[in-house]
Amino acid sequence: MNPLPTLTVITPAYNAERYLAETIESVLNQDVPGLEFIIVDGGSTDGTVDIIRKYEKHLAWWVSEKDRGQANAFNKGLARATGDFVAEVDADDVYLPGALHTALETIADTPGARWVAGGVLGFGTAVEPYHDWHMPNVPTSLLDCITFNFQAATPGHIWSREMMQSLGAYDESLHFLFDFEFFAKLLANGEKCIPVNRPLAAYRFHPTSKTVAEIDKFEPEWDIIRARYLPRLSLQERVIARHRIAMLKSGSQYSRAARDLAEGRGADARARFARAAASYPPSLLSRSGLGCLRRLIIGGG
């Protein structure tokens, strides 16, 4: 067996007292030799710092100070990292037992590996129930990345530190999709993501998580990322990308129309459905388009 590379795990945190101890324990229980663990807190006003201090002896470095968001927090941790590879687990997510050892073995046994990703479990709470899991369907091209034709959530990724630092890491002007923008940057620069064929982490859905509470704010950042990277595609790829993006945007509107209908806002649902169909008529024949139409008809529209 080849020797394992060293690893730094970075956890950005802010007002994370409810879940942070569970996240920390999941990292410490990995039993990875020489693991370096960094926590970057954005100046929490709850009990987050008390929890960090409880585990201080296990940390290579930590700080609690006002920052410019999650991307900035991660980048501060990256500047302090010394591991050959770097991973991010947020303060409400956890690693599965043996995950990091398995990922590092994949890196050690794959010549030239600089970026790997495993599957992720999704779980919720009693208030916001959610149950899902996926094996990694990693982004294999810039086209697939900017059209969201992949499934590999960030807690399952590990990157070469040298690679991250050379490319500038996370774009701090983005607040929601800085990780996906980084994936696009890697692919645009010829990097390859290698799948680790097992779930590595668990991603928590809860009422205050960005994915639940602020999902409607993601689309403007997708627009920024796509405007940045579409010109780097071939002409044929750009045609495919524009079709996929139009289908995604319409599909999102059909889903929101169905939600409007379920919540008793029939007029809003009809108007949103009409706008989605008009914006890209081929989307009407998609599963989401036909499904929304069926709900409108059956539900009295």
Backbone bond lengths (Angstrom), bond angles and torsions (degrees), N, CA, C in turn:
res aa  C-N    CA-C-N  psi(-1)  N-CA   C-N-CA  omega(-1)  CA-C   N-CA-C  phi
1 M - - - 1.468 - - 1.525 109.23 -
2 N 1.315 117.51 134.81 1.447 121.64 178.03 1.533 110.50 -72.48
3 P 1.336 118.22 149.86 1.468 120.29 178.73 1.520 111.07 -63.69
4 L 1.332 115.52 143.55 1.462 119.73 -178.99 1.524 110.31 -76.72
5 P 1.333 117.14 142.10 1.470 119.39 172.58 1.519 110.08 -70.54
6 T 1.318 116.79 159.72 1.460 120.15 176.64 1.525 109.66 -80.49
7 L 1.339 115.20 156.32 1.467 120.59 -172.49 1.519 110.98 -136.81
8 T 1.323 115.20 138.51 1.469 122.84 169.82 1.521 108.52 -112.82
9 V 1.319 117.10 127.68 1.468 122.54 173.54 1.523 107.89 -105.02
10 I 1.333 116.06 129.10 1.462 122.37 -179.48 1.524 109.09 -114.71
11 T 1.325 116.28 129.79 1.461 121.70 177.01 1.518 110.00 -120.22
12 P 1.334 118.72 106.75 1.466 120.75 169.06 1.529 108.70 -74.07
13 A 1.318 116.61 142.54 1.465 119.85 -177.35 1.522 110.29 -143.96
14 Y 1.335 115.30 150.89 1.459 120.84 170.72 1.524 108.17 -160.71
15 N 1.318 116.32 120.58 1.464 122.24 -178.33 1.530 110.60 46.22
16 A 1.327 114.10 55.06 1.470 121.10 -171.12 1.520 112.78 -112.34
17 E 1.331 117.78 25.30 1.461 119.80 -172.46 1.535 113.26 -60.84
18 R 1.318 117.35 -26.29 1.467 119.35 -174.42 1.524 112.30 -69.00
19 Y 1.351 116.83 -34.74 1.466 119.56 -172.37 1.534 114.28 -120.76
20 L 1.321 118.70 -11.77 1.456 121.06 -169.13 1.523 113.57 -60.61
21 A 1.324 118.22 -41.35 1.469 119.63 -178.42 1.527 110.73 -60.21
22 E 1.320 117.06 -38.95 1.466 120.85 178.63 1.530 110.54 -64.85
23 T 1.329 116.27 -40.64 1.466 120.35 176.61 1.525 110.79 -61.47
24 I 1.329 116.72 -48.29 1.461 121.10 -178.70 1.522 111.06 -60.02
25 E 1.314 116.68 -46.24 1.479 120.36 -179.64 1.524 110.52 -60.32
26 S 1.339 116.81 -37.82 1.462 118.96 -178.84 1.524 111.64 -66.04
27 V 1.337 116.97 -29.74 1.458 120.82 176.76 1.525 110.20 -75.70
28 L 1.311 116.46 -48.61 1.468 120.41 -176.73 1.520 112.15 -64.48
29 N 1.324 117.44 -28.24 1.467 121.10 -178.82 1.525 113.30 -81.31
30 Q 1.317 118.13 3.75 1.467 120.98 -178.21 1.532 111.99 -73.14
31 D 1.325 117.41 -24.42 1.473 120.85 178.11 1.530 111.57 58.27
32 V 1.343 115.38 44.33 1.460 121.22 177.34 1.531 108.53 -97.57
33 P 1.311 118.69 124.73 1.469 120.33 -179.31 1.523 112.23 -59.13
34 G 1.325 115.48 132.24 1.458 120.46 175.64 1.512 115.53 69.23
35 L 1.334 117.91 18.26 1.462 120.17 -178.89 1.523 111.06 -60.65
36 E 1.319 116.80 130.81 1.460 123.33 177.15 1.524 107.86 -106.39
37 F 1.339 115.77 125.99 1.460 120.73 -174.18 1.523 108.89 -121.42
38 I 1.344 115.47 126.30 1.463 122.99 -178.11 1.523 109.20 -125.45
39 I 1.337 116.44 134.48 1.462 121.18 174.50 1.523 107.92 -121.35
40 V 1.337 115.47 129.30 1.461 121.49 -179.84 1.528 107.61 -119.42
41 D 1.329 115.80 106.22 1.461 121.51 -177.69 1.524 110.12 -98.37
42 G 1.321 115.93 141.09 1.460 121.25 -175.29 1.512 114.97 -88.87
43 G 1.347 117.30 26.37 1.462 119.97 179.71 1.514 111.71 86.73
44 S 1.320 116.59 48.40 1.468 121.66 -175.85 1.529 111.44 -60.67
45 T 1.333 114.67 149.41 1.465 121.12 178.36 1.522 112.30 -109.63
46 D 1.340 117.35 3.12 1.470 120.66 176.86 1.526 108.44 -102.27
47 G 1.313 118.07 -146.88 1.456 121.06 -177.38 1.517 114.37 -92.29
48 T 1.331 118.41 15.89 1.463 121.65 -177.00 1.528 112.34 -57.65
49 V 1.320 117.36 -46.56 1.469 120.78 -176.65 1.527 110.54 -64.58
50 D 1.328 117.93 -36.14 1.470 120.49 177.35 1.530 110.30 -61.03
51 I 1.331 116.50 -39.50 1.468 119.90 178.59 1.523 109.94 -67.58
52 I 1.324 117.61 -42.72 1.465 120.39 178.96 1.523 110.08 -59.74
53 R 1.329 117.26 -45.20 1.466 120.47 -179.61 1.524 111.65 -61.28
54 K 1.311 116.59 -33.58 1.464 120.30 178.90 1.525 111.08 -60.62
55 Y 1.329 116.94 -33.10 1.467 121.88 -177.64 1.530 112.37 -105.42
56 E 1.316 117.20 12.48 1.467 121.76 -171.24 1.522 113.21 -54.80
57 K 1.312 118.00 -37.22 1.464 120.34 -176.58 1.524 112.43 -66.44
58 H 1.331 117.07 -17.23 1.467 120.92 179.86 1.535 112.16 -94.06
59 L 1.314 117.08 -2.75 1.460 121.03 -173.66 1.524 110.81 -101.74
60 A 1.332 115.53 140.60 1.462 120.31 174.18 1.523 110.65 -75.04
61 W 1.336 116.12 -33.03 1.467 121.18 179.51 1.516 108.26 -167.06
62 W 1.321 115.26 146.76 1.454 119.75 171.14 1.517 109.16 -150.94
63 V 1.312 115.49 159.96 1.449 121.15 178.50 1.521 108.08 -151.37
64 S 1.325 116.31 150.49 1.461 121.20 171.61 1.520 107.12 -131.07
65 E 1.322 115.91 108.39 1.451 121.87 -178.50 1.514 108.73 -159.19
66 K 1.309 116.35 155.66 1.463 120.41 179.49 1.528 109.25 -59.89
67 D 1.332 116.19 135.73 1.458 120.36 178.40 1.524 109.88 -131.63
68 R 1.323 115.38 -173.80 1.464 120.36 -177.15 1.528 111.78 -104.01
69 G 1.317 116.46 24.90 1.447 119.76 177.70 1.516 112.67 116.29
70 Q 1.329 115.25 179.78 1.460 121.68 -173.10 1.523 112.67 -63.61
71 A 1.334 117.39 -40.03 1.465 119.65 179.88 1.520 110.59 -63.51
72 N 1.318 116.61 -42.59 1.462 120.84 177.93 1.526 110.81 -63.46
73 A 1.338 116.93 -40.58 1.466 120.58 178.84 1.525 110.76 -61.68
74 F 1.324 116.73 -45.69 1.463 119.18 179.23 1.525 110.77 -62.66
75 N 1.316 117.30 -43.84 1.460 120.23 -178.58 1.526 111.73 -62.70
76 K 1.335 117.26 -34.72 1.468 119.77 175.77 1.524 110.36 -64.41
77 G 1.334 116.03 -40.93 1.460 119.08 176.66 1.507 112.22 -65.10
78 L 1.343 116.20 -39.79 1.463 120.71 179.64 1.532 110.81 -61.52
79 A 1.323 117.30 -37.01 1.465 120.86 179.60 1.529 111.67 -63.60
80 R 1.339 116.73 -24.44 1.462 121.76 179.52 1.525 113.01 -94.97
81 A 1.319 117.20 -13.04 1.461 121.37 -173.80 1.524 111.64 -68.88
82 T 1.340 115.62 146.05 1.466 121.26 176.44 1.522 112.29 -124.76
83 G 1.326 118.61 -4.46 1.458 121.20 -179.00 1.516 112.27 -67.99
84 D 1.326 115.99 155.53 1.470 119.86 174.69 1.523 110.47 -62.37
85 F 1.338 115.89 -34.54 1.458 122.27 -178.80 1.522 109.43 -127.12
86 V 1.336 115.16 160.30 1.458 121.89 -176.09 1.522 108.78 -133.33
87 A 1.327 115.51 142.23 1.464 121.62 175.14 1.521 108.81 -134.46
88 E 1.309 116.14 156.47 1.470 121.92 176.57 1.518 109.76 -122.34
89 V 1.321 116.45 127.71 1.456 120.58 168.95 1.520 106.64 -128.36
90 D 1.323 116.30 122.03 1.459 120.23 -176.28 1.522 110.98 -73.23
91 A 1.317 115.83 167.20 1.458 121.61 -170.26 1.523 113.96 -75.78
92 D 1.335 117.39 3.67 1.465 119.87 173.48 1.528 111.66 -123.52
93 D 1.334 117.19 8.59 1.466 121.74 178.98 1.529 109.79 -113.24
94 V 1.334 116.59 170.32 1.466 120.16 -177.78 1.523 110.03 -141.97
95 Y 1.331 115.15 154.04 1.458 120.84 170.01 1.517 109.74 -88.66
96 L 1.324 116.55 145.89 1.452 121.77 175.32 1.524 109.63 -82.39
97 P 1.321 118.35 154.31 1.466 120.77 -177.87 1.531 112.01 -54.98
98 G 1.318 116.22 132.14 1.461 122.03 176.90 1.507 115.27 76.30
99 A 1.345 117.36 3.61 1.458 120.81 -172.68 1.521 112.90 -62.31
100 L 1.312 116.98 -51.13 1.459 120.00 -173.70 1.523 111.43 -69.42
101 H 1.316 117.34 -35.28 1.469 120.27 176.85 1.529 109.66 -61.96
102 T 1.325 116.72 -44.09 1.459 120.91 179.24 1.528 111.38 -62.82
103 A 1.342 116.77 -44.49 1.460 120.32 -179.57 1.526 111.23 -63.88
104 L 1.325 117.00 -41.51 1.460 120.28 -179.90 1.527 111.30 -69.06
105 E 1.317 117.78 -33.48 1.474 120.21 174.77 1.527 110.04 -63.47
106 T 1.333 116.59 -40.86 1.468 119.79 177.53 1.525 110.53 -60.24
107 I 1.321 116.48 -43.77 1.464 120.73 178.57 1.525 110.67 -62.51
108 A 1.332 115.74 -46.75 1.465 119.90 -177.10 1.522 112.08 -63.39
109 D 1.323 116.85 -32.62 1.468 121.32 -175.83 1.529 113.40 -94.39
110 T 1.340 117.55 2.25 1.458 121.43 -178.76 1.525 108.79 -118.75
111 P 1.308 118.53 101.63 1.466 120.66 -178.28 1.525 112.12 -54.96
112 G 1.315 115.97 130.06 1.452 121.26 177.38 1.511 115.60 81.50
113 A 1.337 118.12 3.18 1.468 120.22 -178.31 1.521 110.50 -64.67
114 R 1.325 116.06 129.06 1.470 122.09 178.45 1.531 112.30 -128.32
115 W 1.334 115.61 -6.48 1.472 119.47 -176.43 1.525 107.64 -157.51
116 V 1.335 116.86 119.50 1.457 120.89 177.45 1.525 108.66 -128.74
117 A 1.338 115.64 157.71 1.462 120.48 178.28 1.513 109.53 -149.34
118 G 1.326 115.43 135.20 1.454 121.17 176.53 1.512 111.56 -110.25
119 G 1.315 115.66 -178.69 1.458 121.00 178.78 1.519 111.44 -74.13
120 V 1.328 115.69 168.45 1.464 122.11 -177.87 1.526 109.49 -139.67
121 L 1.318 116.14 138.29 1.456 121.92 170.89 1.515 108.57 -89.56
122 G 1.312 117.03 142.18 1.454 121.28 172.87 1.521 108.91 -111.54
123 F 1.329 116.98 131.39 1.460 119.35 179.00 1.522 109.15 -141.88
124 G 1.330 116.05 157.11 1.449 120.64 -175.52 1.510 112.79 -122.51
125 T 1.316 115.20 -149.10 1.457 122.52 -179.88 1.524 108.18 -130.71
126 A 1.325 116.16 176.11 1.460 119.73 176.59 1.525 110.80 -63.28
127 V 1.333 116.25 -32.48 1.463 120.76 179.70 1.524 110.98 -76.44
128 E 1.337 115.65 -38.18 1.465 121.38 -177.39 1.529 108.33 -127.71
129 P 1.345 117.83 74.55 1.468 119.96 -175.81 1.515 112.05 -65.30
130 Y 1.325 115.22 139.15 1.465 121.04 179.18 1.514 107.85 -159.33
131 H 1.329 116.27 133.09 1.457 120.65 179.94 1.527 108.18 -142.69
132 D 1.320 115.98 117.70 1.457 120.03 -178.31 1.526 108.27 -161.58
133 W 1.310 116.38 160.08 1.456 119.55 171.39 1.519 107.83 -159.37
134 H 1.313 115.16 156.27 1.459 118.76 177.58 1.522 110.24 -148.45
135 M 1.312 114.55 146.40 1.450 120.79 165.77 1.524 106.94 -77.92
136 P 1.318 117.94 159.50 1.469 117.71 -174.45 1.521 112.96 -70.65
137 N 1.314 114.89 125.21 1.463 122.46 167.86 1.523 104.44 -112.28
138 V 1.333 116.11 81.30 1.459 121.15 -167.36 1.523 111.17 -72.37
139 P 1.341 117.17 152.49 1.465 119.07 175.39 1.530 109.97 -67.97
140 T 1.309 116.81 123.64 1.463 120.80 -177.39 1.520 113.00 -106.26
141 S 1.336 116.96 -6.87 1.468 120.22 179.71 1.517 108.30 -151.64
142 L 1.313 115.49 159.04 1.459 120.53 175.62 1.521 110.31 -62.31
143 L 1.315 117.61 -37.35 1.464 121.46 177.09 1.518 111.03 -57.75
144 D 1.330 116.83 -50.08 1.463 119.96 -179.49 1.522 111.49 -64.10
145 C 1.320 116.55 -35.06 1.467 119.78 -177.66 1.517 111.13 -65.96
146 I 1.325 118.20 -51.82 1.462 119.21 -173.67 1.521 112.75 -77.51
147 T 1.344 116.97 -9.42 1.464 119.43 173.12 1.529 111.03 -105.23
148 F 1.321 116.53 13.88 1.471 123.96 176.30 1.526 111.72 54.01
149 N 1.335 115.00 39.29 1.460 120.86 178.67 1.531 109.24 -96.45
150 F 1.335 115.18 56.29 1.457 121.48 177.34 1.523 108.33 -159.99
151 Q 1.317 116.14 167.55 1.463 121.14 177.13 1.523 107.83 -145.64
152 A 1.300 115.55 98.88 1.465 121.73 -178.94 1.521 107.22 -160.85
153 A 1.327 117.01 89.32 1.465 121.65 -173.62 1.529 111.02 -68.50
154 T 1.321 115.53 152.53 1.459 122.71 -171.30 1.530 115.25 -56.47
155 P 1.340 121.33 -37.44 1.466 118.37 -179.83 1.529 114.10 -61.03
156 G 1.322 117.55 -15.82 1.453 120.48 178.81 1.517 114.39 -91.33
157 H 1.345 118.83 4.46 1.462 122.38 -174.78 1.524 112.30 -100.66
158 I 1.327 115.71 147.70 1.464 122.80 170.89 1.527 107.34 -136.32
159 W 1.340 115.16 134.83 1.466 120.45 -175.08 1.526 110.94 -125.24
160 S 1.303 115.94 151.56 1.461 121.71 169.42 1.527 109.24 -62.64
161 R 1.331 116.65 128.36 1.462 119.67 178.87 1.532 111.20 -62.03
162 E 1.318 116.31 -43.52 1.456 120.10 179.75 1.523 110.65 -59.80
163 M 1.336 117.03 -40.86 1.460 121.75 179.51 1.525 110.17 -64.17
164 M 1.340 116.73 -45.97 1.463 120.60 -179.51 1.524 110.97 -60.35
165 Q 1.321 115.93 -48.63 1.462 119.58 -175.87 1.526 111.64 -67.31
166 S 1.320 117.05 -34.35 1.469 119.47 -178.84 1.522 111.88 -69.45
167 L 1.341 117.23 -26.84 1.463 121.06 -178.21 1.530 113.11 -98.42
168 G 1.316 116.90 -0.60 1.460 119.23 176.33 1.509 115.65 91.25
169 A 1.336 117.96 5.66 1.468 122.50 175.80 1.525 112.07 53.40
170 Y 1.350 116.89 -140.18 1.459 120.76 -172.27 1.536 112.05 -79.63
171 D 1.326 115.05 142.33 1.463 122.36 175.76 1.531 107.77 -80.22
172 E 1.327 116.90 111.50 1.457 121.16 -173.80 1.528 113.26 -76.80
173 S 1.323 117.77 -5.26 1.468 119.77 174.62 1.528 110.91 -78.08
174 L 1.325 117.35 -12.79 1.462 122.52 178.81 1.523 109.40 -101.54
175 H 1.317 116.07 143.28 1.464 120.20 -177.06 1.525 113.63 -114.26
176 F 1.334 117.91 -12.54 1.456 120.81 -176.52 1.531 112.70 -124.49
177 L 1.312 118.01 -42.06 1.460 121.77 -171.54 1.527 112.61 -115.52
178 F 1.321 117.06 29.60 1.468 120.48 178.16 1.513 111.77 -62.94
179 D 1.348 117.41 -30.02 1.465 120.25 178.56 1.528 110.37 -70.80
180 F 1.340 117.76 -43.27 1.458 120.15 179.29 1.537 110.71 -67.55
181 E 1.334 116.53 -35.68 1.459 118.93 175.40 1.523 110.04 -62.45
182 F 1.324 116.64 -36.83 1.463 119.75 178.95 1.524 110.66 -67.99
183 F 1.344 117.51 -38.87 1.462 119.92 175.53 1.535 109.72 -58.34
184 A 1.344 115.82 -44.62 1.471 119.63 179.65 1.521 110.88 -62.20
185 K 1.320 116.51 -40.54 1.463 121.10 179.31 1.531 110.61 -62.05
186 L 1.329 116.25 -42.55 1.460 119.80 178.82 1.525 111.07 -62.14
187 L 1.316 116.42 -48.25 1.460 120.24 -178.01 1.521 111.31 -65.48
188 A 1.330 116.85 -37.54 1.464 120.19 178.67 1.522 111.34 -65.66
189 N 1.324 116.36 -23.16 1.464 120.61 179.36 1.531 112.38 -100.10
190 G 1.327 116.52 17.08 1.457 120.61 172.20 1.506 116.22 84.25
191 E 1.335 117.81 9.24 1.463 119.72 177.94 1.532 110.42 -77.84
192 K 1.326 115.52 157.73 1.463 121.99 -177.46 1.525 109.45 -126.79
193 C 1.330 115.45 133.20 1.463 120.86 176.70 1.525 109.55 -93.41
194 I 1.330 116.07 126.21 1.466 122.03 -178.38 1.532 109.16 -102.05
195 P 1.331 118.02 124.63 1.467 119.59 -178.24 1.525 112.86 -74.69
196 V 1.318 115.24 141.32 1.468 123.05 170.30 1.522 105.58 -106.59
197 N 1.310 117.55 112.87 1.461 120.49 -165.47 1.523 113.64 -83.57
198 R 1.327 113.22 61.04 1.462 121.29 170.52 1.523 107.61 -164.19
199 P 1.342 117.65 155.67 1.471 119.41 174.48 1.533 110.08 -67.24
200 L 1.320 116.44 136.92 1.459 121.65 -178.85 1.526 112.87 -111.52
201 A 1.306 117.83 -29.32 1.458 120.64 -173.32 1.524 110.15 -141.63
202 A 1.322 114.99 168.76 1.465 121.42 176.72 1.522 108.39 -125.17
203 Y 1.314 115.75 129.61 1.459 124.39 -173.63 1.524 107.83 -105.99
204 R 1.337 115.96 120.71 1.460 120.61 -173.26 1.539 111.42 -92.53
205 F 1.329 116.13 127.46 1.455 121.92 172.54 1.537 107.95 -100.67
206 H 1.330 116.44 124.66 1.464 120.07 178.37 1.522 108.88 -148.35
207 P 1.322 118.77 165.07 1.472 120.79 -169.88 1.523 115.14 -58.23
208 T 1.337 118.63 -24.80 1.466 119.56 -178.35 1.525 112.98 -103.09
209 S 1.331 118.81 2.13 1.463 120.10 178.55 1.525 109.44 -73.61
210 K 1.333 116.28 151.28 1.458 120.41 -178.98 1.522 111.31 -58.07
211 T 1.333 116.75 -40.27 1.458 120.79 -175.45 1.517 112.03 -64.52
212 V 1.344 116.70 -26.37 1.463 120.89 178.98 1.525 110.95 -96.46
213 A 1.338 116.45 -51.29 1.464 120.71 -171.19 1.515 114.18 -80.32
214 E 1.350 117.93 -25.90 1.462 119.31 -172.43 1.524 113.03 -129.50
215 I 1.316 117.46 25.63 1.455 121.22 -175.47 1.532 111.78 -59.68
216 D 1.341 117.90 -30.62 1.463 120.54 -178.64 1.530 112.07 -69.28
217 K 1.334 117.53 -13.16 1.466 120.74 179.99 1.526 112.53 -90.30
218 F 1.319 117.07 -2.36 1.459 120.05 -176.52 1.532 112.46 -73.51
219 E 1.337 116.44 -36.02 1.466 119.98 -170.96 1.533 113.58 -59.54
220 P 1.353 119.95 -42.24 1.471 118.06 177.84 1.531 113.20 -58.70
221 E 1.320 117.35 -33.20 1.460 118.92 178.43 1.528 111.28 -75.44
222 W 1.328 117.76 -32.42 1.465 119.40 171.94 1.533 109.29 -59.61
223 D 1.329 116.60 -41.00 1.467 119.64 179.60 1.524 110.95 -60.97
224 I 1.329 117.05 -40.65 1.466 121.10 178.94 1.523 110.73 -63.59
225 I 1.338 116.09 -46.04 1.465 120.80 -178.56 1.524 110.80 -63.49
226 R 1.321 115.84 -43.57 1.471 119.22 -178.03 1.526 111.38 -67.57
227 A 1.320 117.14 -39.11 1.464 119.47 177.16 1.524 110.87 -63.20
228 R 1.310 116.23 -32.37 1.465 121.42 -178.71 1.521 112.07 -73.33
229 Y 1.341 117.22 -37.86 1.461 119.80 -170.27 1.527 115.12 -109.16
230 L 1.325 118.69 -15.99 1.470 119.54 177.06 1.531 112.26 -55.18
231 P 1.335 119.72 -41.84 1.468 118.97 -179.74 1.522 114.10 -62.80
232 R 1.334 117.68 -14.79 1.460 120.45 -179.23 1.529 112.34 -88.32
233 L 1.335 116.30 -2.62 1.460 120.92 176.89 1.522 109.89 -88.01
234 S 1.329 115.48 158.43 1.462 119.86 172.51 1.524 108.93 -69.47
235 L 1.327 117.02 166.06 1.461 121.28 -179.78 1.522 111.03 -57.97
236 Q 1.328 116.63 -45.35 1.473 120.03 179.51 1.525 110.84 -62.73
237 E 1.322 116.78 -41.89 1.458 119.98 179.65 1.524 111.34 -65.26
238 R 1.329 116.95 -35.08 1.461 119.56 178.93 1.533 111.32 -65.31
239 V 1.326 116.77 -37.53 1.465 120.16 176.74 1.530 109.56 -62.49
240 I 1.322 116.50 -46.19 1.472 120.76 178.80 1.519 110.42 -62.92
241 A 1.337 116.33 -43.60 1.461 120.76 -178.23 1.521 111.39 -61.23
242 R 1.324 116.97 -44.35 1.466 119.66 -178.03 1.529 111.10 -64.16
243 H 1.341 116.69 -37.17 1.466 119.41 175.77 1.523 110.69 -64.62
244 R 1.318 116.98 -48.69 1.466 120.13 -178.78 1.528 111.53 -61.27
245 I 1.325 116.46 -42.78 1.463 120.44 -178.74 1.522 110.81 -64.56
246 A 1.338 116.98 -42.71 1.463 120.07 178.09 1.525 110.91 -62.29
247 M 1.334 116.89 -38.63 1.468 120.33 177.72 1.525 110.86 -66.28
248 L 1.333 116.77 -40.78 1.461 120.29 178.27 1.519 111.33 -62.94
249 K 1.328 117.09 -45.81 1.459 120.55 -178.90 1.528 111.20 -63.96
250 S 1.319 116.84 -43.98 1.460 119.53 177.83 1.519 110.86 -64.78
251 G 1.336 116.12 -42.04 1.459 119.91 179.49 1.515 112.37 -59.82
252 S 1.326 116.12 -38.60 1.461 119.62 177.08 1.524 111.27 -62.58
253 Q 1.333 115.98 -39.60 1.463 119.67 179.49 1.521 111.95 -70.01
254 Y 1.336 117.51 -36.47 1.470 119.74 175.70 1.528 110.47 -62.96
255 S 1.321 116.46 -40.27 1.463 119.68 179.05 1.524 111.12 -64.00
256 R 1.323 116.21 -41.22 1.460 119.62 178.51 1.524 111.20 -68.32
257 A 1.343 116.56 -34.17 1.465 119.61 176.67 1.528 110.64 -64.56
258 A 1.337 115.49 -41.58 1.462 119.27 177.75 1.523 110.75 -63.00
259 R 1.339 116.47 -37.17 1.465 119.68 177.57 1.527 111.04 -67.42
260 D 1.334 115.76 -41.46 1.474 119.01 175.89 1.521 110.82 -56.47
261 L 1.338 115.98 -45.01 1.463 120.48 -178.51 1.526 110.66 -63.29
262 A 1.349 116.50 -44.11 1.465 120.44 -179.47 1.523 111.71 -62.32
263 E 1.333 116.13 -28.57 1.468 120.42 -178.64 1.525 112.01 -94.82
264 G 1.337 116.66 12.50 1.455 120.75 172.78 1.509 115.52 84.75
265 R 1.332 117.87 14.78 1.462 120.68 179.52 1.527 109.25 -105.66
266 G 1.342 114.62 70.53 1.451 120.62 -175.38 1.514 113.96 -60.16
267 A 1.337 116.98 -42.37 1.461 120.11 -178.95 1.526 111.03 -64.41
268 D 1.324 115.85 -41.89 1.466 119.86 177.61 1.525 110.54 -63.15
269 A 1.328 116.31 -40.47 1.464 120.89 -179.19 1.528 110.75 -63.44
270 R 1.336 116.88 -44.55 1.462 119.99 179.83 1.524 111.08 -63.14
271 A 1.318 116.13 -42.48 1.471 120.02 -178.30 1.523 110.87 -66.49
272 R 1.331 116.59 -41.46 1.466 119.65 -179.68 1.523 110.62 -67.65
273 F 1.334 116.86 -40.51 1.458 120.98 177.13 1.527 111.02 -59.87
274 A 1.335 116.29 -44.79 1.465 120.56 -178.73 1.532 110.96 -63.58
275 R 1.325 116.96 -40.69 1.465 120.10 179.28 1.526 111.28 -65.49
276 A 1.342 116.36 -40.59 1.465 120.22 180.00 1.521 110.97 -64.11
277 A 1.332 116.77 -44.94 1.465 120.45 -179.68 1.519 111.35 -65.91
278 A 1.332 116.59 -38.59 1.462 119.95 -178.89 1.528 111.53 -70.95
279 S 1.330 117.10 -32.43 1.460 120.05 -177.43 1.520 111.91 -67.94
280 Y 1.345 116.65 -30.91 1.470 120.32 178.03 1.523 108.27 -156.00
281 P 1.332 118.07 87.17 1.467 122.14 -173.73 1.525 115.03 -51.21
282 P 1.372 121.53 -37.29 1.465 118.97 178.93 1.528 113.53 -57.94
283 S 1.339 116.79 -22.56 1.467 119.54 -178.04 1.520 112.00 -68.59
284 L 1.325 117.44 -19.68 1.459 120.18 -179.59 1.523 111.46 -61.27
285 L 1.343 117.11 -28.13 1.461 121.11 -179.05 1.524 112.56 -89.75
286 S 1.326 117.27 3.46 1.459 120.26 176.94 1.522 109.52 -76.16
287 R 1.324 115.44 167.61 1.473 119.58 178.94 1.521 110.94 -60.51
288 S 1.341 117.00 -42.56 1.469 119.12 -178.51 1.525 110.84 -69.40
289 G 1.343 117.39 -36.96 1.451 119.95 178.71 1.514 112.52 -65.53
290 L 1.328 115.90 -49.42 1.469 120.05 179.65 1.529 110.99 -66.40
291 G 1.327 116.63 -37.51 1.467 119.97 178.98 1.516 111.57 -63.65
292 C 1.335 115.88 -41.98 1.472 119.88 178.40 1.527 110.91 -65.83
293 L 1.325 116.72 -41.94 1.467 120.71 178.03 1.520 110.63 -60.06
294 R 1.343 115.35 -43.37 1.461 119.22 -179.70 1.538 110.61 -61.90
295 R 1.326 117.28 -41.77 1.466 119.79 178.96 1.516 111.38 -64.14
296 L 1.322 116.05 -39.17 1.460 119.13 179.05 1.515 111.25 -63.65
297 I 1.337 116.94 -40.56 1.472 120.52 -178.99 1.519 111.06 -70.60
298 I 1.345 116.01 -49.37 1.460 120.17 -178.12 1.512 111.23 -66.08
299 G 1.334 114.39 -38.31 1.471 118.74 -177.77 1.510 113.40 -82.62
300 G 1.283 117.09 3.83 1.452 119.09 179.33 1.526 112.63 88.38
301 G 1.424 113.29 -0.93 1.469 118.52 176.21 1.472 114.33 44.80
